[in-house]
Amino acid sequence: MKIVKLFLAGMLALFLAACNNTEALERFATDIDKSVKAESQLQDIGPELQKLESEKVEVFNTLEKTTPEKFRAAADKLLKNTEERSKLIEQEIKAMEHSQEIYESSKSKTKDIEDEQQKKTVTEFIKVNDNKFKKHNDLMNSYKEILKAEKEVFTHMKEPQPDMKNINKKIEVVTKKYETFHKDTNSYANLLKVVNNHKEKITDILNGK
């Protein structure tokens, strides 16, 4: 009888351990959710940025056949547009920095994770999520370079007698920067899918899947 009781007590201990062994992972996952929530502002910034990009193209397309006065007026609009996009980019950078602060802080909670499968899943997530923040930072720096190059173009357009040959050369530089930026943006979008996939694996463990 004592053996049975001891056996049952042992089983109960194992059961309780199984129930509690996701606590550290839960704390980590909670912080990750907070980190993701901090990035929610990007959902508003993206459409605003795209709208400004479209407005820029619309104004730029009117420049081929216009008077010098309208040409300079268009340059003013384009410079203002550049400033507005720059402000949005700074907002996005600030949101991501806040998200990363929460995320970096969450890493300290992974030391309490004892289960090997959980450790492996978290390690894989951290690897891709670290890369996400790095790639996003690279994207923002690339876009800042684009804004800087565009500003040079639009500033030259405001000159009394703009050198169109020089302006066209600068436009070619901007175009090449955009081509690289779009490729990197597509790569980043694919990386986000990988990050979400690894995050779902953590959720599956917490849901007992």
N, C-alpha and C positions, 0 to 999 in steps of 0.2 A: 504493500500500500504506500509506504514511504517512497519507494522507487517511482511509483506512478505519480505521486505528488511532486517529486523532484523533477520528473520528466515534464509534467505539465507546467511547472514553474519555469523550467528552461525554455519551453516552447513560448510561454507568455513573454519572457524576456526578449526572445528573438523576434516575436511579433511586434513588441513595442519599439525595438530597435529599427525594424523595417519601416514602422510608421514614422519614425522621427528622422530617418537618415536623409530626408530631402529638405530638412529645415535650412541648412546652409545654402543649398541650391535655390530654395525659395527666396531667401534674402537677396541673393545675387540677382535672380530673375526680376525681383521687384525693382531693384535699382536700374536694371536694364530697361524696364518699362518706363521708368522716369526719364531715362536718357532719351529714349525714343520720343516720348511726349514733348521733350524740350525742343525736338526738331520739327514739331508740328507747324511752326511758323513758316517753314519752307513751302508748305502747301499753298500759302497765300502769296509768298514772294515769287514763286515760279510763274504763275499766270501774269502777274504785274510786269515781270521782266520780259516775258514773251510779248506782251502788249507794246511795251516800249521798243522792243526790237522791230516789231512790225511797223510801228510809227516811223522809226528811223529809216527803214527801207522805203516806205511810202514817200517820205520827204526827199530822200536821196534820188529816187527815180524821176523826180520832177526837174532835176538840175540840168539835164542835157539841153533842153531848149528853154532858156530863161534869160532875163536881163541881168546885168551885173548887180543891180540893187537887190533883186529877188534872190540872186545867188548868195549874196552876203547875208540876207535875211534868213535864208534856209540854213546857212552855216550857224547862225545864232540858235536856231531851233535844234539843230543837231548837237551843238555843244551843251545846251540845256538838257537834252535827252541823255547825253552821256553822263552828266552830273546826277541825274535821277537814277540811272542804272547803277552808278557807283554807290549811291546811298543804299540801294536795295542789296547790293552785294555785301556791303558792310553789315547790314542787318542779318544776312544769311550767315556770314562768318561769325558774328556774335552769338547767334542761336546755336551753331555747331560747336563753338567753344564751350558754351554752357553745357551742352549735351556731353561733350567729351570730359568735362570736369566731373560730372556725375558718374560717367562710365569708368574713368580712371579710379575714382574712389571705390567703386564697387569691386574692383579686383582684389582688394584686401580681404574680402569676405570669402573668396574662393579657397583660402588656406584651410578653412574649416570643413571643406568637402572631403570626405573620406572614401566614398564609393569610387572604385576605379573607373567604372563606366561613366559616371557623372563627371569625374575629373577629365576624362578623355573628351567628352562632349563639350565641356566648358573651355578646355584648351583650344579645341578646334574653332569654337565660336570666337574666342578672344583673338586668335590669329587673323581671321577674316575681318573682324570688326576693327581691329587696329589698322588694317589696310584700308578700310572704308574711310576712316578719318584722315589718313595720309593722302589718299587719292582725292578726297574732297578738297583738302587744303591745296593740293596741286592744281585742281580745277579752278579754284578761286584765284590763285596766283596767275594762272594762264589768262583768265578773263580780265584781270586787272591790266595785264600786258596789252590785251586787245583794246581796252578802254583808253589806255595811254596812247596807243598807236592811232586810234580813231580821233582822239583829241588833237593830235598833231595835224591830221588831215583837215579837220574842220577849222582849226585855227588858221592854217594856210589859206583856206578858202575865203577867209574874211579879209585878206590883204587887198589893197586897192587894185593891184594887178597880179592876181595869183598866177603862179607858174604851174600850168596844167600838167606839164610833163612831170614835174616833181610830185604833184598831187597824185597823179596816176600811179607813180612808182610806190608811193606810200599806201595807196589803196591796195596794190598787189600784195604788199607786206601784210596788211590787215586780213586780206582774203586767205592767205596761207595760214595765218594764225587761227582763223576761224575753222579752217579745214582740220587742223590738228585738234582744236578744241572740241569739235563735234565727234571726232573719233574717240577722244578721251571720255567724252560724255557718254557715249554708247557703252564703252568699256565699264564705266562707273555704274551705269544702270544694270549691267549684267552682274557686277559685283554685289549690288544691293540685293539681287535675287538670291545669291549665295548666302549672304548674311542672314536674310530672312529664313532661308532653309535651315541654317544651323540654329537659329533662334527657336524655330518650331521643334527641333529635336529636344531642346531643353524643356519646352512646354509639354512635349509628349511624355518625358520622364516624370514631370510633376503630375501629369494626369494619369500616370500609371500605365502608359502604353508601352 
